[in-house]
Amino acid sequence: MPNSSRDRSAVPSLTEGPVLISDPRVTSIAVDECGDKLSDVRGRLRVDGRLADPDGAYAHLREGLLVRLEEAQELLPAGFNLVVVEGYRPPKLQTKYFEEYKDELRATFPHMSDAELHVAASRYVSPIEVAPHTAGAAVDLTLCDDDGVELDMGTAVNATPEQSGGACYTDAPVGAEARHNREVLRTALEAVGLVNYPTEWWHWSYGDRYWAMVRRAPAALYGPVEL
């Protein structure tokens, strides 16, 4: 997880904005596991190796999600291509990411309580008990042109709220080109049933608890799974 300077006076708001994944409206949703396998994205969509792991876990997604991404690729305008950055994430790695980011927030905002830090960290990394990446139900992705050059999305993939000044939020004010590219991405992915985590323009999911909350489904389709 990248580090950079941040505005230490900008205490994150925990009472305004989108529903976070740590919210009881999300964590209380049941999981009715459908049993879809984890499938390898490589050879089916473009995949970036910046977060590659030795086991290739990053390049796996539940089949139901992967099929929908393939459908979304077909809906994109000419010259636009999906690039998968990270899919499945082993539970140990998810916990590491969450705790490391919480520690960064604790150093930046020393007056925040443990409960506040837990909620604030969930803007950017899901707590392990509800994390959609560990279910193979979430994908971090971006767009590139036909030559593989990434398009302007306003921030880098995985830029924290502190690093980006909040520009990582999907609906944050960004430049005209980045806004257009985000809308292209959103239009294609929403058309095939995916939902966005609104603090991260790159994070989309299908079948997890956050998806179930947004779509008002009776239960999530995917729970934690081992590769």
C-alpha positions as CSV (number, residue, x, y, z in Angstrom):
1,M,0.0,0.0,0.0
2,P,1.6,3.2,-1.1
3,N,2.6,6.0,1.3
4,S,2.7,9.7,0.7
5,S,2.4,13.0,2.5
6,R,-1.1,13.9,3.7
7,D,-3.0,16.7,5.3
8,R,-2.9,15.9,9.0
9,S,-5.5,18.5,9.8
10,A,-8.2,16.9,7.6
11,V,-9.9,14.5,10.1
12,P,-12.1,12.2,8.1
13,S,-15.9,12.6,8.5
14,L,-17.5,9.4,9.9
15,T,-21.1,10.8,10.1
16,E,-21.6,12.0,6.5
17,G,-21.2,10.5,3.1
18,P,-21.9,7.1,1.7
19,V,-22.8,3.9,3.6
20,L,-19.4,2.3,4.6
21,I,-18.8,-1.4,4.4
22,S,-18.4,-1.5,8.2
23,D,-22.0,-0.3,8.7
24,P,-24.4,-2.7,10.4
25,R,-26.7,-2.3,7.4
26,V,-24.0,-4.2,5.5
27,T,-22.4,-6.5,8.1
28,S,-25.9,-7.8,9.2
29,I,-26.7,-9.2,5.8
30,A,-26.6,-13.0,5.6
31,V,-24.6,-15.0,3.0
32,D,-26.4,-17.7,1.0
33,E,-23.3,-19.2,-0.7
34,C,-24.0,-20.2,-4.3
35,G,-20.8,-22.1,-4.8
36,D,-19.4,-20.4,-7.9
37,K,-15.8,-21.4,-8.4
38,L,-12.8,-19.0,-8.4
39,S,-11.7,-18.6,-12.0
40,D,-8.5,-17.2,-13.5
41,V,-9.0,-13.8,-15.2
42,R,-5.8,-14.2,-17.2
43,G,-6.5,-15.0,-20.8
44,R,-10.1,-13.6,-20.5
45,L,-9.5,-10.0,-19.7
46,R,-6.5,-7.7,-19.5
47,V,-4.7,-8.1,-16.2
48,D,-2.1,-5.8,-14.6
49,G,0.6,-7.4,-12.5
50,R,1.4,-4.5,-10.1
51,L,-0.1,-6.5,-7.2
52,A,0.7,-10.0,-8.4
53,D,1.4,-12.6,-5.8
54,P,3.3,-15.9,-6.2
55,D,0.1,-18.0,-6.2
56,G,-1.7,-15.7,-8.7
57,A,-4.6,-15.1,-6.2
58,Y,-4.9,-11.5,-7.4
59,A,-6.0,-12.7,-10.9
60,H,-8.9,-14.8,-9.7
61,L,-12.6,-13.9,-9.3
62,R,-15.8,-15.8,-8.8
63,E,-17.1,-17.1,-12.2
64,G,-20.3,-15.1,-11.9
65,L,-18.4,-11.8,-11.5
66,L,-15.9,-12.6,-14.2
67,V,-18.6,-13.4,-16.8
68,R,-20.2,-10.1,-16.0
69,L,-16.9,-8.3,-16.5
70,E,-16.6,-9.9,-19.9
71,E,-20.0,-8.7,-20.8
72,A,-19.1,-5.2,-19.6
73,Q,-16.0,-5.2,-21.8
74,E,-18.2,-5.8,-24.8
75,L,-20.3,-2.7,-23.8
76,L,-17.4,-0.3,-23.6
77,P,-16.9,2.1,-26.5
78,A,-14.1,1.5,-29.0
79,G,-10.7,2.2,-27.6
80,F,-11.7,1.5,-24.0
81,N,-10.6,-1.7,-22.2
82,L,-10.9,-3.0,-18.7
83,V,-7.7,-3.7,-16.8
84,V,-8.0,-5.9,-13.7
85,V,-5.6,-4.9,-11.0
86,E,-6.7,-7.1,-8.1
87,G,-9.4,-9.6,-7.5
88,Y,-9.3,-12.3,-4.9
89,R,-7.3,-11.5,-1.8
90,P,-6.4,-14.2,0.8
91,P,-7.7,-13.4,4.3
92,K,-4.2,-13.0,5.8
93,L,-3.4,-10.3,3.2
94,Q,-6.7,-8.6,3.7
95,T,-6.1,-8.3,7.5
96,K,-2.6,-7.0,6.9
97,Y,-3.9,-4.3,4.6
98,F,-6.6,-3.2,7.0
99,E,-4.4,-3.1,10.1
100,E,-1.6,-1.2,8.3
101,Y,-4.0,1.4,7.1
102,K,-5.6,1.7,10.5
103,D,-2.1,2.2,12.0
104,E,-1.5,5.0,9.4
105,L,-4.7,6.7,10.5
106,R,-3.8,6.3,14.1
107,A,-0.5,8.1,13.6
108,T,-2.2,10.8,11.5
109,F,-5.2,11.3,13.8
110,P,-4.0,10.3,17.3
111,H,-7.2,11.6,19.0
112,M,-9.5,9.1,17.2
113,S,-10.8,6.2,19.3
114,D,-10.3,2.6,18.2
115,A,-13.9,2.4,17.1
116,E,-13.6,5.6,15.0
117,L,-10.4,4.3,13.5
118,H,-12.1,1.0,12.5
119,V,-14.8,2.9,10.7
120,A,-12.4,5.4,9.1
121,A,-10.2,2.6,7.8
122,S,-13.2,0.9,6.2
123,R,-13.5,3.8,3.8
124,Y,-10.5,2.3,2.0
125,V,-10.0,-1.3,3.2
126,S,-12.7,-3.7,4.2
127,P,-12.6,-5.3,7.7
128,I,-11.9,-9.0,7.4
129,E,-15.3,-10.0,8.6
130,V,-17.1,-8.5,5.6
131,A,-14.3,-8.1,3.0
132,P,-15.6,-8.8,-0.5
133,H,-12.1,-9.4,-1.9
134,T,-11.7,-12.5,0.3
135,A,-14.9,-13.8,-1.2
136,G,-13.7,-13.3,-4.8
137,A,-16.6,-11.0,-5.2
138,A,-14.8,-7.7,-5.7
139,V,-12.4,-6.4,-8.3
140,D,-10.2,-3.4,-8.4
141,L,-9.8,-2.2,-12.0
142,T,-9.2,0.6,-14.3
143,L,-9.4,1.5,-18.1
144,C,-6.7,1.5,-20.8
145,D,-6.6,2.2,-24.5
146,D,-5.9,-0.4,-27.1
147,D,-2.2,0.0,-26.7
148,G,-2.4,-0.8,-23.0
149,V,-1.9,2.8,-21.8
150,E,-4.0,3.5,-18.7
151,L,-6.5,6.3,-19.1
152,D,-6.8,9.3,-16.8
153,M,-9.2,8.4,-14.0
154,G,-8.3,11.3,-11.7
155,T,-6.2,9.3,-9.2
156,A,-4.1,6.2,-9.2
157,V,-5.8,2.9,-8.3
158,N,-5.6,2.4,-4.6
159,A,-5.0,6.1,-3.7
160,T,-6.2,6.7,-0.2
161,P,-8.6,9.5,0.7
162,E,-5.7,11.2,2.5
163,Q,-3.3,10.9,-0.4
164,S,-5.8,12.0,-3.0
165,G,-7.5,14.8,-1.1
166,G,-10.8,12.8,-1.4
167,A,-10.5,12.5,-5.2
168,C,-10.6,8.7,-4.9
169,Y,-14.3,9.0,-4.1
170,T,-16.2,8.0,-7.2
171,D,-18.3,11.2,-7.4
172,A,-15.5,13.6,-6.3
173,P,-14.7,16.6,-8.5
174,V,-12.0,15.6,-11.0
175,G,-10.9,16.9,-14.4
176,A,-13.2,16.6,-17.4
177,E,-11.3,13.7,-19.0
178,A,-11.2,11.7,-15.8
179,R,-14.9,12.4,-15.1
180,H,-15.7,11.1,-18.6
181,N,-13.6,8.0,-18.2
182,R,-15.2,7.3,-14.8
183,E,-18.7,7.6,-16.4
184,V,-17.7,5.2,-19.2
185,L,-16.6,2.7,-16.6
186,R,-19.6,3.2,-14.4
187,T,-22.1,2.8,-17.3
188,A,-20.7,-0.5,-18.5
189,L,-20.3,-2.1,-15.0
190,E,-23.7,-1.0,-13.7
191,A,-25.3,-2.3,-16.9
192,V,-24.1,-5.9,-16.0
193,G,-25.2,-5.7,-12.4
194,L,-22.1,-4.6,-10.5
195,V,-22.1,-2.0,-7.7
196,N,-19.4,0.5,-6.8
197,Y,-17.9,1.2,-3.4
198,P,-18.3,5.0,-3.5
199,T,-15.1,5.9,-1.7
200,E,-13.1,4.0,-4.4
201,W,-13.8,4.6,-8.1
202,W,-11.9,1.5,-9.0
203,H,-13.7,-1.0,-6.6
204,W,-16.7,-2.9,-8.0
205,S,-18.4,-6.0,-6.8
206,Y,-21.1,-8.5,-7.4
207,G,-22.7,-11.0,-5.0
208,D,-21.1,-9.7,-1.8
209,R,-22.8,-8.1,1.2
210,Y,-22.4,-4.5,-0.1
211,W,-23.9,-5.5,-3.4
212,A,-26.8,-7.1,-1.5
213,M,-27.3,-3.9,0.5
214,V,-27.3,-1.7,-2.6
215,R,-29.4,-4.1,-4.7
216,R,-31.7,-4.9,-1.8
217,A,-31.1,-8.6,-2.3
218,P,-32.2,-11.0,0.6
219,A,-28.7,-12.3,1.0
220,A,-25.2,-12.2,-0.4
221,L,-24.2,-14.9,-2.9
222,Y,-20.6,-15.2,-2.0
223,G,-18.8,-15.6,1.3
224,P,-15.1,-16.1,2.2
225,V,-13.4,-18.7,0.0
226,E,-10.1,-20.4,-0.2
227,L,-8.2,-20.5,-3.5
